[in-house]
Amino acid sequence: MIKKKNDQSIISMRVTVDAVNGRVKVCAGLCLMLLAIIWLAAGCETVPEQQERANKPQTEALGPSPVEKIPPEKRNVYDLLVIGAREEVAGGVIYDASYRQIDYPGGDVPPEGGACTDVVVRALRHGGIDLQKLIHEDMREYFKQYPQNWGLRGPDTNIDHRRVPNQMNFFARYGQSLPLSVEGADLSTWQWGDVVYWRFSNDLEHCGIVSDRKNERGVPLAIHNAGIAREEDCLTDWEIIGHYRFPPAN
C-alpha cells in the first residue's frame, strides 16, 4: 500500500511538472511572437531626445509657403508631395511604427498615427504615387537586391514600404540620387519635395520630406515624424545618409 501511494505521488508530481513545462512553453511562444511583431516594425524609431515632441504640437510661426501661393491647377508633383507631408503636421499625427495588416494596393495604417516612413508614403500618395505598390512589385521580382535584415523569405505588402532601408534602396535605383551636403553649391540641389534620410546618434535611421520653407541661411526646413509630425529647421541636426528626388526630374 505504501509503495502504491508513493507511485501515485510520483505520477501526480510528473503531471504537475508537465503542466508547468507546458505553461512555460506557451509563455515562451507568446514572448517570441511579441518579439517578432516588434522586430517587424518599421525601420525607424523615436530617439530619447525627441520623446517630448509627442506632447508638443506645432505652434511656432513658419513664415509663408511658396507652394501654397501656386494655383492648384499649376502645382507639380513635388508641390503635391510637400502639401501631402504638411497634412501630417496639420493632423497632429503621432509616431507609431507598429506592424499592422493593411490593404494592398493603397493600404495605410490608421491616419492618427504613423512612422517617419509613413510621412514619405503619404506624401507620395498625395502626388498620385503608390510607394507600397511600387516597392512590392520591385521586391517581388528583385527580392534579393533589397536588404535582408528581417529574415523574411519574400515580400510583405504590410511593412516593406514602411522600412527605411527598403525606401532608400528603391529610391537609389529608380530615383535621382543627390548630394548629401548642404554646403556651397550643393545647397541649391535641395528642392522642396525631395526625400531626406538621416542617421541619429544612436544609429537609428529616420526620414522626411524637404519643405518649401527655408531658414535665414537658405537651408530648407524638413517635414518629419519623430514623436509627432512637425515641420522644422532640422535638416542638418543629424547625419544625412540619403537625398533623393522621386520621380526623377527631367
N, C-alpha and C positions, 0 to 999 in steps of 0.2 A: 504493500500500500504506500509506504513511504517513497519507494522508487517511482511508483506511478505518479504521485503528486509532484515529485521532482521533475519527471519528464514533462508533465503538464505545464509546470512553471517555466521550464526551458522553452517549450513551444510558444507559450504566451510571450516570453521575452523576445523570441525571434520575430513574432508577429509585430510586436511593438517597434522593434528596431527597423524592420522592413517598412513599416508605416512612416516612421520618422525619415528614413532614407528617401522614401517616395516623395514626402513633402519637401525635402531639401532639393531633390532633383527638379521638382516643379518650380520651386522658388528660383533655382539657378537658371532654369529655362526662361522664366519670365524676365529675370535680370538681363540675360543675353539678348532677349527680344528688345528690351528697353534700350540697351546699349546700341543695338543695331539701328533702331529708329533714330537715336541721337546721331550716330555716325553718318546716317543717310541725309542728315540735314544739309541745307545749302552751304556752299563753300565759303562763308564769311560769317563772323560773329561780332557781337558788341565787345569793345575793349573797355577795361575798367575806367579809364579816364573819360569815357564817353557815356557812362551809365546815366549821369544826371540829365542828359539830353531827353530821355524818355519822359521826364516831367517838366520839360522846358519848351513850350511851344514857341514857334517863330513869332517874335514881336518887334524886332528892330526894323527900321525903315531901310529898304534896299535900293531905293532910287528907281528911276524909270527903266522900263524894259523895252529895248528896241523891238523885240519880236511882237509885243502887244500893239505896237504902232503900225505894224504891217497889216493891210487889209486882209481879212481871212482868205479871199479868193486868190491872193498873191503869195501866200505862205508856201514855202517849200517843205520838204520832208524834215530838214534839220530844224526849221522853225517849229514844226509839229512835235518833234522829239522834246524840245525844251518845254513846250506847253504841257505835254503829257507828263513829263517829270515833275513839273511845278504843281500839277494836280495832286501829287503825293503829299506835298507840303501843305497845300490847302486842306487836304483831307485829314491832316494830322496822323498819318499812317505810323503805327508803332512797329518797331522792329520785331519780327518773328520769322525765324528761319526754319520753322518746323516742317518736317516731311509730311505732305498731305496728298491724298488721292485727288487728282483734278482731271477735268475733261481734256480730250485731245481731238482735234486741234483747238486752239482758242481757250485753253484752260487757264485758270487763275486761282490763287488762294483767296480767302476772304479779303475784301477790299480794305478793311480796317487795319490789316497787318501785312507784313511782307519783309523780306530781307533786302539787303543792298542790291542784290541782283534783280530783285523784282522791280526796282526803280527803272533799271535798264529795260527789262522785258516790257513793262507797261508803257514806257516812253516810246519804244519802237512800235508797240501795238497802236498807239495814238497816231503814229505815222503810217499805219497800214502794213506793218511788217510783223509777222508772227515768228518770233525767235524760237519759240517752243517747237514749232513745226520745222523750221529750217535746221535747227541743231539735231532734232530727232532723225530727220531724213538723211542728214550727213553722217550721223553716228551709225545709222543702220547699215550704211554702205562702207564707212571707213572707221569702224569702232576702234580698231587697234591704233589709229592715229591720234586718239584722244587720251588724256591722262588716265591711267589705270590705278587710281588712288582708292577705289572703294570696293574692290573685289567683285565687281559685277561681271556677268558673262555676256551681257548685251545691254542695249539702250533701255532707259526708263523714262517714259514721257512725263512722269510726275516731277522729276527732280533734275534731269540732265541740264536743262536750260537755266536752272537756278543756281548753278555752281560756277564760281569764278573761273577756275581753270578751264572749264569747257567753253565758257563765253570767250575767254582770251584766245583759246585755240581756234575757235570758229572765226573770230574777227581777224586774227593773224593770217588766216588762209584765204578769207574771202572779202575782208575789208581793206581799208587803207591804213597801213601802219605809219604812224607819225612820230616826230621827236618826243622824247621824254622830258627834255629840258624846257624850262620856261624863260631861259636867259637869252639876251641878244636877239638875233634873227629868228630863233626858234619860237619866240613868244608869238609871232604872227601866225604860226601854224595851229595855234589853239583857237578853234572856231566853235561857236555855240552848236550844240547838238552832238559834239564829239563824245566818245565814251572814254572815261579815265579809270585806271586801276591803280590801287595803292597797296603797299605792304605796311602794316602797322609795326610798331616797335616790338610787339610780341610775336611777329611773323605771320599773323592772320592777314588774309587778303580782303580787300574792300573795293567798291566801285561806285561810280556815279556818272552823271551827265554834266557836261560843261555848260554853264549858264551863259546867257547873252549879256548879263551884267558883269561889270569889272570893278576892281578896286582902284584906288588912286594911282597905283603903279601900272595900271593897264592889264593886270593879271585877272583872268576870268574867275568868277565865283563858281561853285560847283553845287549841284543838287544831289543829295545822297541820303542814306538812312543808316545811322549807326546808333540807334536808340529811338529816334523819331525822325521822320523825313524833314530835312532842312535845306535851305539854300543859303550858303555862307561862303565867306572868304577862307577857304581851307585847301585850295589846290596844292599848295606847297607845304602843308602841315606834315605830310607823310611821304615816304619814298614812293615815287611814281614808277610803276613797273609796266604800264601799258597805256597807250594813247592811240585810239583808233577812230576812223570815220566809217560809218556804215549807214546806207550804202556808200561805196567809194565815190568821191567827187569825180565828175567827168574831166 
